[in-house]
Amino acid sequence: SGAFVKIKYATQVRAAPPVFVFFANHPDGIRESYRRYLEGALREAFGFEGVPLTLVFKEK
């Protein structure tokens, strides 16, 4: 859409299976490639290798 996307914050809302909610000004503008990057970064940083993760993007 050409709009500048800024992720305001993220929180883990469920533990099993892990669900993370990201709040952004334009969540529809977050590309699939960046969503995969965020998922990979969470897996590496917090040891979620092999665990199904759900990332939800909402407007804030």
PDB file of N, CA, C and O in Angstrom, chain B, residues numbered from 101:
ATOM      1  N   SER B 101       0.814  -1.194   0.000  1.00  0.00           N
ATOM      2  CA  SER B 101       0.000   0.000   0.000  1.00  0.00           C
ATOM      3  C   SER B 101       0.858   1.258   0.000  1.00  0.00           C
ATOM      4  O   SER B 101       0.341   2.358  -0.196  1.00  0.00           O
ATOM      5  N   GLY B 102       2.180   1.107   0.221  1.00  0.00           N
ATOM      6  CA  GLY B 102       3.071   2.239   0.209  1.00  0.00           C
ATOM      7  C   GLY B 102       3.152   2.980   1.532  1.00  0.00           C
ATOM      8  O   GLY B 102       3.964   3.894   1.675  1.00  0.00           O
ATOM      9  N   ALA B 103       2.330   2.605   2.501  1.00  0.00           N
ATOM     10  CA  ALA B 103       2.352   3.264   3.804  1.00  0.00           C
ATOM     11  C   ALA B 103       3.504   2.721   4.643  1.00  0.00           C
ATOM     12  O   ALA B 103       3.853   1.544   4.552  1.00  0.00           O
ATOM     13  N   PHE B 104       4.080   3.577   5.448  1.00  0.00           N
ATOM     14  CA  PHE B 104       5.154   3.178   6.345  1.00  0.00           C
ATOM     15  C   PHE B 104       4.561   2.334   7.466  1.00  0.00           C
ATOM     16  O   PHE B 104       3.628   2.761   8.146  1.00  0.00           O
ATOM     17  N   VAL B 105       5.102   1.139   7.657  1.00  0.00           N
ATOM     18  CA  VAL B 105       4.598   0.230   8.683  1.00  0.00           C
ATOM     19  C   VAL B 105       5.509   0.285   9.898  1.00  0.00           C
ATOM     20  O   VAL B 105       6.729   0.175   9.781  1.00  0.00           O
ATOM     21  N   LYS B 106       4.904   0.456  11.058  1.00  0.00           N
ATOM     22  CA  LYS B 106       5.666   0.461  12.299  1.00  0.00           C
ATOM     23  C   LYS B 106       5.004  -0.506  13.274  1.00  0.00           C
ATOM     24  O   LYS B 106       3.830  -0.360  13.615  1.00  0.00           O
ATOM     25  N   ILE B 107       5.777  -1.497  13.715  1.00  0.00           N
ATOM     26  CA  ILE B 107       5.280  -2.411  14.737  1.00  0.00           C
ATOM     27  C   ILE B 107       5.469  -1.721  16.082  1.00  0.00           C
ATOM     28  O   ILE B 107       6.589  -1.383  16.465  1.00  0.00           O
ATOM     29  N   LYS B 108       4.374  -1.519  16.788  1.00  0.00           N
ATOM     30  CA  LYS B 108       4.413  -0.808  18.072  1.00  0.00           C
ATOM     31  C   LYS B 108       4.937  -1.715  19.181  1.00  0.00           C
ATOM     32  O   LYS B 108       5.841  -1.337  19.926  1.00  0.00           O
ATOM     33  N   TYR B 109       4.363  -2.917  19.286  1.00  0.00           N
ATOM     34  CA  TYR B 109       4.817  -3.874  20.292  1.00  0.00           C
ATOM     35  C   TYR B 109       4.242  -5.241  19.975  1.00  0.00           C
ATOM     36  O   TYR B 109       3.368  -5.377  19.119  1.00  0.00           O
ATOM     37  N   ALA B 110       4.738  -6.246  20.669  1.00  0.00           N
ATOM     38  CA  ALA B 110       4.257  -7.618  20.505  1.00  0.00           C
ATOM     39  C   ALA B 110       4.141  -8.251  21.879  1.00  0.00           C
ATOM     40  O   ALA B 110       4.856  -7.882  22.811  1.00  0.00           O
ATOM     41  N   THR B 111       3.236  -9.206  21.993  1.00  0.00           N
ATOM     42  CA  THR B 111       3.058  -9.910  23.253  1.00  0.00           C
ATOM     43  C   THR B 111       2.691 -11.364  22.982  1.00  0.00           C
ATOM     44  O   THR B 111       2.048 -11.679  21.980  1.00  0.00           O
ATOM     45  N   GLN B 112       3.102 -12.232  23.875  1.00  0.00           N
ATOM     46  CA  GLN B 112       2.732 -13.642  23.766  1.00  0.00           C
ATOM     47  C   GLN B 112       1.422 -13.814  24.517  1.00  0.00           C
ATOM     48  O   GLN B 112       1.346 -13.528  25.712  1.00  0.00           O
ATOM     49  N   VAL B 113       0.381 -14.285  23.815  1.00  0.00           N
ATOM     50  CA  VAL B 113      -0.944 -14.390  24.420  1.00  0.00           C
ATOM     51  C   VAL B 113      -1.327 -15.825  24.767  1.00  0.00           C
ATOM     52  O   VAL B 113      -2.326 -16.053  25.449  1.00  0.00           O
ATOM     53  N   ARG B 114      -0.542 -16.788  24.305  1.00  0.00           N
ATOM     54  CA  ARG B 114      -0.814 -18.189  24.598  1.00  0.00           C
ATOM     55  C   ARG B 114       0.510 -18.934  24.610  1.00  0.00           C
ATOM     56  O   ARG B 114       1.424 -18.609  23.852  1.00  0.00           O
ATOM     57  N   ALA B 115       0.606 -19.948  25.487  1.00  0.00           N
ATOM     58  CA  ALA B 115       1.874 -20.662  25.635  1.00  0.00           C
ATOM     59  C   ALA B 115       1.908 -21.988  24.888  1.00  0.00           C
ATOM     60  O   ALA B 115       2.953 -22.350  24.347  1.00  0.00           O
ATOM     61  N   ALA B 116       0.807 -22.718  24.839  1.00  0.00           N
ATOM     62  CA  ALA B 116       0.832 -24.041  24.215  1.00  0.00           C
ATOM     63  C   ALA B 116      -0.387 -24.223  23.319  1.00  0.00           C
ATOM     64  O   ALA B 116      -1.477 -24.492  23.823  1.00  0.00           O
ATOM     65  N   PRO B 117      -0.233 -24.084  22.014  1.00  0.00           N
ATOM     66  CA  PRO B 117       0.970 -23.690  21.281  1.00  0.00           C
ATOM     67  C   PRO B 117       1.189 -22.174  21.379  1.00  0.00           C
ATOM     68  O   PRO B 117       0.243 -21.424  21.620  1.00  0.00           O
ATOM     69  N   PRO B 118       2.426 -21.731  21.193  1.00  0.00           N
ATOM     70  CA  PRO B 118       2.726 -20.301  21.332  1.00  0.00           C
ATOM     71  C   PRO B 118       2.005 -19.440  20.289  1.00  0.00           C
ATOM     72  O   PRO B 118       2.029 -19.732  19.093  1.00  0.00           O
ATOM     73  N   VAL B 119       1.373 -18.386  20.769  1.00  0.00           N
ATOM     74  CA  VAL B 119       0.715 -17.410  19.901  1.00  0.00           C
ATOM     75  C   VAL B 119       1.233 -16.030  20.292  1.00  0.00           C
ATOM     76  O   VAL B 119       1.203 -15.648  21.462  1.00  0.00           O
ATOM     77  N   PHE B 120       1.706 -15.291  19.295  1.00  0.00           N
ATOM     78  CA  PHE B 120       2.202 -13.933  19.505  1.00  0.00           C
ATOM     79  C   PHE B 120       1.320 -12.968  18.725  1.00  0.00           C
ATOM     80  O   PHE B 120       0.961 -13.230  17.577  1.00  0.00           O
ATOM     81  N   VAL B 121       0.975 -11.851  19.356  1.00  0.00           N
ATOM     82  CA  VAL B 121       0.203 -10.808  18.690  1.00  0.00           C
ATOM     83  C   VAL B 121       1.106  -9.594  18.528  1.00  0.00           C
ATOM     84  O   VAL B 121       1.686  -9.101  19.495  1.00  0.00           O
ATOM     85  N   PHE B 122       1.214  -9.123  17.300  1.00  0.00           N
ATOM     86  CA  PHE B 122       1.993  -7.933  16.966  1.00  0.00           C
ATOM     87  C   PHE B 122       1.014  -6.810  16.650  1.00  0.00           C
ATOM     88  O   PHE B 122       0.084  -6.989  15.863  1.00  0.00           O
ATOM     89  N   PHE B 123       1.227  -5.657  17.267  1.00  0.00           N
ATOM     90  CA  PHE B 123       0.385  -4.498  17.022  1.00  0.00           C
ATOM     91  C   PHE B 123       1.163  -3.502  16.170  1.00  0.00           C
ATOM     92  O   PHE B 123       2.273  -3.101  16.518  1.00  0.00           O
ATOM     93  N   ALA B 124       0.565  -3.111  15.052  1.00  0.00           N
ATOM     94  CA  ALA B 124       1.226  -2.218  14.100  1.00  0.00           C
ATOM     95  C   ALA B 124       0.237  -1.178  13.596  1.00  0.00           C
ATOM     96  O   ALA B 124      -0.977  -1.349  13.700  1.00  0.00           O
ATOM     97  N   ASN B 125       0.781  -0.098  13.048  1.00  0.00           N
ATOM     98  CA  ASN B 125      -0.092   0.947  12.524  1.00  0.00           C
ATOM     99  C   ASN B 125      -0.793   0.514  11.232  1.00  0.00           C
ATOM    100  O   ASN B 125      -1.929   0.919  10.987  1.00  0.00           O
ATOM    101  N   HIS B 126      -0.135  -0.301  10.406  1.00  0.00           N
ATOM    102  CA  HIS B 126      -0.721  -0.809   9.162  1.00  0.00           C
ATOM    103  C   HIS B 126      -0.388  -2.296   9.034  1.00  0.00           C
ATOM    104  O   HIS B 126       0.483  -2.655   8.241  1.00  0.00           O
ATOM    105  N   PRO B 127      -1.058  -3.173   9.794  1.00  0.00           N
ATOM    106  CA  PRO B 127      -0.690  -4.591   9.795  1.00  0.00           C
ATOM    107  C   PRO B 127      -0.832  -5.268   8.433  1.00  0.00           C
ATOM    108  O   PRO B 127      -0.118  -6.229   8.147  1.00  0.00           O
ATOM    109  N   ASP B 128      -1.739  -4.783   7.593  1.00  0.00           N
ATOM    110  CA  ASP B 128      -1.901  -5.386   6.265  1.00  0.00           C
ATOM    111  C   ASP B 128      -0.711  -5.095   5.362  1.00  0.00           C
ATOM    112  O   ASP B 128      -0.530  -5.758   4.341  1.00  0.00           O
ATOM    113  N   GLY B 129       0.095  -4.114   5.729  1.00  0.00           N
ATOM    114  CA  GLY B 129       1.259  -3.756   4.931  1.00  0.00           C
ATOM    115  C   GLY B 129       2.504  -4.560   5.257  1.00  0.00           C
ATOM    116  O   GLY B 129       3.547  -4.361   4.633  1.00  0.00           O
ATOM    117  N   ILE B 130       2.416  -5.466   6.225  1.00  0.00           N
ATOM    118  CA  ILE B 130       3.572  -6.282   6.594  1.00  0.00           C
ATOM    119  C   ILE B 130       3.674  -7.438   5.606  1.00  0.00           C
ATOM    120  O   ILE B 130       2.769  -8.266   5.506  1.00  0.00           O
ATOM    121  N   ARG B 131       4.770  -7.482   4.889  1.00  0.00           N
ATOM    122  CA  ARG B 131       4.955  -8.496   3.846  1.00  0.00           C
ATOM    123  C   ARG B 131       5.145  -9.886   4.435  1.00  0.00           C
ATOM    124  O   ARG B 131       5.608 -10.040   5.565  1.00  0.00           O
ATOM    125  N   GLU B 132       4.782 -10.884   3.658  1.00  0.00           N
ATOM    126  CA  GLU B 132       4.922 -12.280   4.078  1.00  0.00           C
ATOM    127  C   GLU B 132       6.376 -12.619   4.391  1.00  0.00           C
ATOM    128  O   GLU B 132       6.651 -13.380   5.319  1.00  0.00           O
ATOM    129  N   SER B 133       7.301 -12.062   3.628  1.00  0.00           N
ATOM    130  CA  SER B 133       8.718 -12.338   3.873  1.00  0.00           C
ATOM    131  C   SER B 133       9.145 -11.814   5.244  1.00  0.00           C
ATOM    132  O   SER B 133       9.958 -12.449   5.916  1.00  0.00           O
ATOM    133  N   TYR B 134       8.613 -10.672   5.665  1.00  0.00           N
ATOM    134  CA  TYR B 134       8.961 -10.132   6.982  1.00  0.00           C
ATOM    135  C   TYR B 134       8.282 -10.931   8.092  1.00  0.00           C
ATOM    136  O   TYR B 134       8.842 -11.093   9.177  1.00  0.00           O
ATOM    137  N   ARG B 135       7.081 -11.426   7.823  1.00  0.00           N
ATOM    138  CA  ARG B 135       6.394 -12.284   8.800  1.00  0.00           C
ATOM    139  C   ARG B 135       7.206 -13.560   9.038  1.00  0.00           C
ATOM    140  O   ARG B 135       7.337 -14.010  10.176  1.00  0.00           O
ATOM    141  N   ARG B 136       7.745 -14.135   7.972  1.00  0.00           N
ATOM    142  CA  ARG B 136       8.593 -15.331   8.109  1.00  0.00           C
ATOM    143  C   ARG B 136       9.877 -14.996   8.862  1.00  0.00           C
ATOM    144  O   ARG B 136      10.348 -15.794   9.672  1.00  0.00           O
ATOM    145  N   TYR B 137      10.442 -13.822   8.598  1.00  0.00           N
ATOM    146  CA  TYR B 137      11.638 -13.381   9.318  1.00  0.00           C
ATOM    147  C   TYR B 137      11.349 -13.281  10.820  1.00  0.00           C
ATOM    148  O   TYR B 137      12.135 -13.766  11.635  1.00  0.00           O
ATOM    149  N   LEU B 138      10.234 -12.658  11.187  1.00  0.00           N
ATOM    150  CA  LEU B 138       9.880 -12.527  12.602  1.00  0.00           C
ATOM    151  C   LEU B 138       9.697 -13.897  13.251  1.00  0.00           C
ATOM    152  O   LEU B 138      10.142 -14.121  14.377  1.00  0.00           O
ATOM    153  N   GLU B 139       9.047 -14.804  12.543  1.00  0.00           N
ATOM    154  CA  GLU B 139       8.857 -16.155  13.070  1.00  0.00           C
ATOM    155  C   GLU B 139      10.203 -16.834  13.307  1.00  0.00           C
ATOM    156  O   GLU B 139      10.410 -17.451  14.352  1.00  0.00           O
ATOM    157  N   GLY B 140      11.107 -16.728  12.357  1.00  0.00           N
ATOM    158  CA  GLY B 140      12.434 -17.320  12.501  1.00  0.00           C
ATOM    159  C   GLY B 140      13.223 -16.702  13.641  1.00  0.00           C
ATOM    160  O   GLY B 140      13.929 -17.404  14.365  1.00  0.00           O
ATOM    161  N   ALA B 141      13.105 -15.387  13.801  1.00  0.00           N
ATOM    162  CA  ALA B 141      13.807 -14.703  14.887  1.00  0.00           C
ATOM    163  C   ALA B 141      13.278 -15.150  16.245  1.00  0.00           C
ATOM    164  O   ALA B 141      14.053 -15.342  17.181  1.00  0.00           O
ATOM    165  N   LEU B 142      11.960 -15.317  16.356  1.00  0.00           N
ATOM    166  CA  LEU B 142      11.380 -15.812  17.614  1.00  0.00           C
ATOM    167  C   LEU B 142      11.844 -17.235  17.905  1.00  0.00           C
ATOM    168  O   LEU B 142      12.180 -17.572  19.040  1.00  0.00           O
ATOM    169  N   ARG B 143      11.856 -18.063  16.865  1.00  0.00           N
ATOM    170  CA  ARG B 143      12.295 -19.451  17.045  1.00  0.00           C
ATOM    171  C   ARG B 143      13.735 -19.506  17.556  1.00  0.00           C
ATOM    172  O   ARG B 143      14.047 -20.254  18.482  1.00  0.00           O
ATOM    173  N   GLU B 144      14.595 -18.715  16.947  1.00  0.00           N
ATOM    174  CA  GLU B 144      16.012 -18.736  17.315  1.00  0.00           C
ATOM    175  C   GLU B 144      16.246 -18.135  18.706  1.00  0.00           C
ATOM    176  O   GLU B 144      17.017 -18.678  19.499  1.00  0.00           O
ATOM    177  N   ALA B 145      15.586 -17.026  18.994  1.00  0.00           N
ATOM    178  CA  ALA B 145      15.821 -16.327  20.260  1.00  0.00           C
ATOM    179  C   ALA B 145      15.266 -17.072  21.469  1.00  0.00           C
ATOM    180  O   ALA B 145      15.833 -17.006  22.559  1.00  0.00           O
ATOM    181  N   PHE B 146      14.150 -17.786  21.273  1.00  0.00           N
ATOM    182  CA  PHE B 146      13.469 -18.383  22.422  1.00  0.00           C
ATOM    183  C   PHE B 146      13.349 -19.899  22.357  1.00  0.00           C
ATOM    184  O   PHE B 146      12.618 -20.498  23.145  1.00  0.00           O
ATOM    185  N   GLY B 147      14.066 -20.527  21.418  1.00  0.00           N
ATOM    186  CA  GLY B 147      14.109 -21.980  21.369  1.00  0.00           C
ATOM    187  C   GLY B 147      12.825 -22.646  20.929  1.00  0.00           C
ATOM    188  O   GLY B 147      12.460 -23.698  21.454  1.00  0.00           O
ATOM    189  N   PHE B 148      12.134 -22.050  19.974  1.00  0.00           N
ATOM    190  CA  PHE B 148      10.885 -22.623  19.472  1.00  0.00           C
ATOM    191  C   PHE B 148      11.088 -23.509  18.244  1.00  0.00           C
ATOM    192  O   PHE B 148      10.148 -23.717  17.477  1.00  0.00           O
ATOM    193  N   GLU B 149      12.299 -24.034  18.046  1.00  0.00           N
ATOM    194  CA  GLU B 149      12.547 -24.884  16.889  1.00  0.00           C
ATOM    195  C   GLU B 149      11.637 -26.108  16.962  1.00  0.00           C
ATOM    196  O   GLU B 149      11.573 -26.776  17.994  1.00  0.00           O
ATOM    197  N   GLY B 150      10.934 -26.401  15.868  1.00  0.00           N
ATOM    198  CA  GLY B 150      10.062 -27.564  15.804  1.00  0.00           C
ATOM    199  C   GLY B 150       8.705 -27.379  16.457  1.00  0.00           C
ATOM    200  O   GLY B 150       7.910 -28.318  16.493  1.00  0.00           O
ATOM    201  N   VAL B 151       8.420 -26.190  16.975  1.00  0.00           N
ATOM    202  CA  VAL B 151       7.147 -25.910  17.645  1.00  0.00           C
ATOM    203  C   VAL B 151       6.286 -25.067  16.704  1.00  0.00           C
ATOM    204  O   VAL B 151       6.790 -24.107  16.122  1.00  0.00           O
ATOM    205  N   PRO B 152       4.997 -25.398  16.538  1.00  0.00           N
ATOM    206  CA  PRO B 152       4.149 -24.571  15.678  1.00  0.00           C
ATOM    207  C   PRO B 152       3.880 -23.209  16.324  1.00  0.00           C
ATOM    208  O   PRO B 152       3.334 -23.132  17.425  1.00  0.00           O
ATOM    209  N   LEU B 153       4.266 -22.154  15.636  1.00  0.00           N
ATOM    210  CA  LEU B 153       4.040 -20.789  16.128  1.00  0.00           C
ATOM    211  C   LEU B 153       2.915 -20.147  15.337  1.00  0.00           C
ATOM    212  O   LEU B 153       2.758 -20.398  14.142  1.00  0.00           O
ATOM    213  N   THR B 154       2.136 -19.318  16.010  1.00  0.00           N
ATOM    214  CA  THR B 154       1.125 -18.515  15.339  1.00  0.00           C
ATOM    215  C   THR B 154       1.448 -17.055  15.594  1.00  0.00           C
ATOM    216  O   THR B 154       1.604 -16.633  16.740  1.00  0.00           O
ATOM    217  N   LEU B 155       1.547 -16.288  14.519  1.00  0.00           N
ATOM    218  CA  LEU B 155       1.771 -14.850  14.613  1.00  0.00           C
ATOM    219  C   LEU B 155       0.524 -14.154  14.098  1.00  0.00           C
ATOM    220  O   LEU B 155       0.073 -14.415  12.983  1.00  0.00           O
ATOM    221  N   VAL B 156      -0.031 -13.264  14.915  1.00  0.00           N
ATOM    222  CA  VAL B 156      -1.232 -12.515  14.569  1.00  0.00           C
ATOM    223  C   VAL B 156      -0.838 -11.044  14.506  1.00  0.00           C
ATOM    224  O   VAL B 156      -0.099 -10.557  15.361  1.00  0.00           O
ATOM    225  N   PHE B 157      -1.329 -10.343  13.498  1.00  0.00           N
ATOM    226  CA  PHE B 157      -1.013  -8.925  13.329  1.00  0.00           C
ATOM    227  C   PHE B 157      -2.301  -8.120  13.414  1.00  0.00           C
ATOM    228  O   PHE B 157      -3.253  -8.364  12.672  1.00  0.00           O
ATOM    229  N   LYS B 158      -2.318  -7.149  14.337  1.00  0.00           N
ATOM    230  CA  LYS B 158      -3.507  -6.324  14.555  1.00  0.00           C
ATOM    231  C   LYS B 158      -3.133  -4.854  14.476  1.00  0.00           C
ATOM    232  O   LYS B 158      -1.975  -4.473  14.644  1.00  0.00           O
ATOM    233  N   GLU B 159      -4.160  -4.031  14.213  1.00  0.00           N
ATOM    234  CA  GLU B 159      -3.931  -2.591  14.136  1.00  0.00           C
ATOM    235  C   GLU B 159      -3.943  -1.977  15.526  1.00  0.00           C
ATOM    236  O   GLU B 159      -4.769  -2.324  16.370  1.00  0.00           O
ATOM    237  N   LYS B 160      -3.019  -1.067  15.744  1.00  0.00           N
ATOM    238  CA  LYS B 160      -2.943  -0.347  17.020  1.00  0.00           C
ATOM    239  C   LYS B 160      -2.946   1.128  16.730  1.00  0.00           C
ATOM    240  O   LYS B 160      -2.889   1.939  17.654  1.00  0.00           O
TER     241      LYS B 160
END
